[in-house]
Amino acid sequence: MLPFSVAPYLACILALMAPTLAQDIIEDVGQPAPSQPASPDQPFVLGSQPIQPIQPVQPVQPVQPIQPIQPGSLPSIPVLNTNFESTTLEVSSCPPEQINFELVTGYVYSAPADMLDSQPGTLKLTDCIDMCRNNRSCMAVNYETGLCVLFSSNADMYPVKVCVGSRALLER
């Protein structure tokens, strides 16, 4: 619904364009157009093509409400262009409170041979990070609510082992 009435604007445009429209009709046909059809049974003819009677309007289908986009309903595009800082074993000599992690959501690190520990029942991400900080061999973590998996390698060492998933990948 428009916040203003369109009728006055259309009337103004019609009044301004009426002489031009009449001139176009006269030029197209070669003579002034009749104001009334010859008889009620005869259609009004403009040039050589009769005007078709107006057809009844078909009912319009109701418009479906727009559904909000749900997270995960769109296909995800696996793009991992994060530049991880190189992690070496020298990080293990740092005190645990000075070790930082980079959080990458939507990706899972998959290295079964390098899995150090799997802790089901880990409900908080901070508990999972603390377990990795306290394990000198831990270089990466997969975290999903209720499960914390520690790894002795990371995506810098094996970037092909990072794949799209629903868990969080944390690296030292």
N, C-alpha and C positions, 0 to 999 in steps of 0.2 A: 504494500500500500504506500503510495507516494504521500509525502507530507503536504502536498498542494494539489489544487484542482487543475487538471490538464485541459478541460474544456475551453476556458478563455484563451489559452495559447493556441489551441487548434483553430478556434474561430478567427483569431487574428491572422494566422497563417493562411487560412482559406480566403479571407477577405483580400489579403495582399496578392495571393496567387490566382484569384478568379479571372482577371483579365488575361493573364498569360495562358491559363488552361483553356479558356474559350478560344484564344487565338490559335493554340496548337490544334484544337479540334477542327477549326475552320480550315487550317492549312492541310491537315491530314485527309479530310474528306473532300475538300474542295468546295464545300457549301456549309452553311450553318446547320448545326445539328437540330433536329426537331425537338421541341420541348415535351411532347407527348407521343407515345406510340400511336400508329394509325388506328389500331383497334386493340381491345383488351386481349384478344387471342394471339395477336402478332407480337413477337418479341421486339424490343427496342434494338435497332441496328445502328452500329457505329462503324462506318467503313464497310467491310465485307464480312465481318465476323460478328455473329449475334452474341449478345450478352447472355450467359447462362443463368437460369434462376438460382437463387441462393439455396444451398442445401442445408438441411438442419444440422446443427452442431452435434457432434458425437460427444457423449459424456467423457469427461477427463478422468483418467485413473488417479486415485489419490496418491499423493507423493509420500513415499516412504521416508520416515525420519532418518536423518544421517546418524549412523552409528559411530561412536568414537572409536578411534584406532586403539586396539588393545596391545599392550607391550608383548612382543613376541609373535604377533599376527603377521607381520611383514617378514619376508625372507631376509635373513641377515647376510651381509656381505663380509666375508672374512678378509679383513684388512688389518694387518699388524705391522704398522710402520713406526712403532715406537723404538727409539734408539736406547736400548738398555746399556747402562754403563757396565763395563766389563767387571765381572766378579771373580776374584781369585781367592785362593786359600789364605792369603794374608789378612783377609777380612776377619777370619776366625780369631786373630789375636786381639781384636778390638773388644772392649767391654760390651756386654749385651745391650746396655742402654744407649750406646753410640751406633748401633747397627740400625740402618733404615731400610725400609722396604718400598718397592714400587708396586702399586696395585693396578692390575690390568683385568677389567671385568669382561666377561663374555668369552674368555679363552681358558683352555685347560692344558696343562703341561702333562704330557704322557711319556713317562720313562720308567716302566715297571722295574727294569734292572737297577735303577738308581733310587728306588723307593727306600727311605730309611725307616719310616714309621707311619702307621695309619691309626688315628685316634678317633674312633666313633664316639659320639656323645659330646663332642666339643661344640657348645652352643654359641660361643662368642668368638668373633674373629680375633680379638685381642689375645685370647687364650692360645689360639693357634699360632699367632705371631710370637708369643712368649716361648712356646715350645721350640720353635725354630731358632730363636735367639739363643736359647740355652743349649742347643745341640750344635757343636762346633762344625759338624759336617753338613749341616742343613744349608742349602743354597736357594731353594724355592719351595713354595707351599701351594697346594690346591686346597681351597676352602669352600665347603658348601655347608649350610647350616646342619649341624649334627655330625660332620665328618671333616677331619683335618688330615691331610696327607703331606708328609715331609719328603723332600728329595735332596740327593747329594749333588745334583747337577741342575742347570737352569737353561733358559731359552737362549742365552748367549752362546752356550756351548753346543746346544742342539736345537736350532731354531725350527727345524722341520717337525719337531715333536710338540709344537704348539698348535692346537686345533680349536675350532669354534666349539664352544660349550656354554653351559650355564653357570659354571663355577668361577670363582675368582682365582687368578694366578698371582702369587706374590713372590717377588724376587728380592734377594739381598742386593 
